[in-house]
Amino acid sequence: MGKREAFWLIICGLLILLAYIIPYTILTDVAKWYGSFLLWVLLGFVIILFNIIFTKDWRS
């Protein structure tokens, strides 16, 4: 694995960790379910975007 792949792996890993940590720490006092849902949707779109950027140079 090259440096570029390792970088994207670390970034995606951090975003996935944030998807678990933020709702149970920062959003604890938000009584509505859509607070966490909005965060998960946004993080999901960001991870999908990162995966598109990461895999755009792959060839079959």
HUURVEN-V709862 format. One record per run of one state. SS is the DSSP state (a for helix, b for strand, c for the rest). FROM is the first residue (numbers start at 0). LEN is the number of residues. If there is no record, write none. Layout:
[[SS & FROM & LEN] [SS & FROM & LEN]]
This chain:
[[c & 0 & 2] [a & 2 & 27] [c & 29 & 4] [a & 33 & 22] [c & 55 & 5]]
